């Protein structure tokens, strides 16, 4: 388990790629469950449990759908499990880093520092997603950052619709 966390952290640092993860349906399932749980915990601090669970489930579907669509249109659907595993694992890891900041913001504390930490985590998430997609699609980093930005904007918009 430690090796997996270290590998996911190395992907977050842009040192490793999704291809370094094992091709494992079970690992994908485990990380999907972990991702939903962590997202639920994050969202449950500011909305009711049903909205939090719905957001976590929709987030999982959006991430899987984004990965599938990008890989399908690039003719690299065989990379779906490793790419989606990398996206889910790094997202869960970043969300763990965000937990203290979100908790601070939920009780109206932290101010500018909490805001700056959240902005840093959002930019880091964007870079990681771009890095994963660059390696999965074998495209330029700028193209992959564009896809990652599109995914993040759509994801945040859908989340905002669910919460409201």
C-alpha positions as CSV (number, residue, x, y, z in Angstrom):
1,X,0.0,0.0,0.0
2,X,2.9,2.4,0.8
3,X,4.4,1.8,-2.6
4,X,1.1,2.7,-4.3
5,X,0.8,5.9,-2.2
6,X,4.4,6.8,-3.1
7,X,3.7,6.1,-6.8
8,X,0.6,8.3,-6.7
9,X,2.6,11.0,-5.0
10,X,5.3,10.7,-7.6
11,X,2.6,11.2,-10.3
12,X,1.5,14.3,-8.4
13,X,5.0,15.6,-8.5
14,X,5.0,14.8,-12.3
15,X,7.9,12.3,-11.9
16,X,5.9,9.2,-12.8
17,X,3.2,8.5,-15.4
18,X,-0.1,6.5,-15.4
19,X,1.8,3.8,-17.3
20,X,3.8,3.1,-14.1
21,X,0.6,2.0,-12.3
22,X,-0.3,-1.7,-12.6
23,X,-3.1,-2.6,-15.0
24,X,-5.6,-3.7,-12.4
25,X,-9.4,-3.5,-12.4
26,X,-9.4,-4.2,-8.7
27,X,-7.1,-1.3,-8.0
28,X,-9.4,0.9,-10.1
29,X,-12.4,-0.2,-8.0
30,X,-10.6,0.4,-4.7
31,X,-9.4,3.9,-5.7
32,X,-12.9,4.7,-7.0
33,X,-14.4,3.8,-3.6
34,X,-11.6,5.7,-1.8
35,X,-12.2,8.7,-4.0
36,X,-15.9,8.8,-3.4
37,X,-15.4,8.5,0.4
38,X,-12.9,11.3,0.5
39,X,-15.0,13.5,-1.8
40,X,-18.0,12.8,0.4
41,X,-16.1,13.8,3.5
42,X,-15.0,17.1,1.8
43,X,-18.5,18.0,0.6
44,X,-20.3,16.9,3.8
45,X,-18.6,19.8,5.6
46,X,-20.6,22.3,3.7
47,X,-23.7,20.5,2.4
48,X,-26.1,17.8,3.6
49,X,-25.1,14.2,3.3
50,X,-27.3,13.5,0.3
51,X,-25.9,16.3,-1.8
52,X,-22.4,15.3,-0.7
53,X,-22.9,11.7,-1.8
54,X,-24.5,12.8,-5.0
55,X,-21.6,15.2,-5.8
56,X,-19.1,12.4,-5.0
57,X,-20.9,9.9,-7.3
58,X,-21.2,12.4,-10.1
59,X,-17.6,13.4,-9.7
60,X,-16.6,9.8,-10.2
61,X,-18.8,9.5,-13.3
62,X,-17.4,12.7,-14.7
63,X,-13.8,11.6,-14.2
64,X,-14.4,8.2,-15.7
65,X,-16.3,9.7,-18.6
66,X,-13.6,12.3,-19.3
67,X,-10.9,9.6,-19.3
68,X,-13.0,7.3,-21.6
69,X,-14.0,10.0,-24.1
70,X,-10.4,11.3,-24.4
71,X,-8.9,7.9,-24.8
72,X,-11.7,6.7,-27.2
73,X,-11.2,9.6,-29.6
74,X,-7.4,9.2,-29.5
75,X,-7.7,5.5,-30.2
76,X,-6.0,4.6,-26.9
77,X,-8.9,3.0,-25.0
78,X,-6.6,0.2,-23.8
79,X,-5.1,2.7,-21.4
80,X,-8.4,3.4,-19.7
81,X,-7.7,1.5,-16.5
82,X,-4.3,2.9,-15.8
83,X,-5.3,6.5,-16.8
84,X,-8.5,6.5,-14.7
85,X,-6.7,4.8,-11.8
86,X,-4.1,7.6,-11.9
87,X,-6.8,10.3,-12.1
88,X,-8.7,8.8,-9.2
89,X,-5.7,8.2,-7.0
90,X,-4.1,11.6,-7.5
91,X,-7.5,13.3,-7.0
92,X,-8.0,11.4,-3.7
93,X,-4.5,12.3,-2.6
94,X,-5.0,16.0,-3.4
95,X,-8.4,16.0,-1.7
96,X,-6.7,14.6,1.5
97,X,-4.3,17.6,1.3
98,X,-7.3,19.8,0.9
99,X,-9.3,18.4,3.9
100,X,-7.7,20.7,6.6
101,X,-8.1,23.8,4.4
102,X,-11.8,23.0,3.6
103,X,-12.5,22.3,7.2
104,X,-10.9,25.7,8.1
105,X,-13.0,27.4,5.4
106,X,-16.2,25.6,6.6
107,X,-16.0,27.3,10.0
108,X,-15.3,30.7,8.4
109,X,-11.6,30.8,9.4
110,X,-8.4,30.9,7.5
111,X,-9.2,33.9,5.3
112,X,-6.5,34.7,2.7
113,X,-4.2,31.9,3.6
114,X,-6.9,29.3,3.1
115,X,-7.9,30.9,-0.2
116,X,-4.2,30.8,-1.4
117,X,-3.8,27.2,-0.3
118,X,-7.0,26.2,-2.2
119,X,-5.9,28.1,-5.3
120,X,-2.5,26.3,-5.2
121,X,-4.2,22.9,-4.9
122,X,-6.5,23.7,-7.8
123,X,-3.6,24.7,-10.0
124,X,-1.7,21.7,-8.9
125,X,-4.7,19.5,-9.7
126,X,-4.9,21.1,-13.2
127,X,-1.2,20.4,-13.8
128,X,-1.4,16.8,-12.6
129,X,-4.5,16.1,-14.8
130,X,-2.7,17.6,-17.7
131,X,0.4,15.5,-17.0
132,X,-1.6,12.3,-16.8
133,X,-3.5,13.0,-20.0
134,X,-0.3,14.1,-21.8
135,X,1.2,10.7,-21.1
136,X,-2.0,8.7,-21.8
137,X,-2.8,10.5,-25.1
138,X,0.8,11.1,-26.2
139,X,-0.1,14.7,-26.9
140,X,1.7,18.0,-26.1
141,X,1.6,19.3,-22.6
142,X,-0.3,22.4,-23.7
143,X,-3.0,20.3,-25.5
144,X,-3.3,18.2,-22.4
145,X,-3.5,21.2,-20.1
146,X,-6.3,22.5,-22.3
147,X,-8.2,19.2,-21.9
148,X,-7.6,19.2,-18.2
149,X,-8.8,22.8,-17.9
150,X,-12.0,21.9,-19.8
151,X,-12.5,18.9,-17.5
152,X,-12.0,21.1,-14.3
153,X,-14.4,23.8,-15.5
154,X,-17.1,21.3,-16.4
155,X,-16.6,19.4,-13.2
156,X,-16.9,22.5,-11.1
157,X,-19.9,23.7,-13.0
158,X,-21.7,20.4,-12.6
159,X,-20.8,20.3,-8.9
160,X,-22.2,23.8,-8.5
161,X,-25.5,22.8,-10.1
162,X,-25.8,19.8,-7.8
163,X,-25.2,21.8,-4.7
164,X,-27.6,24.6,-5.6
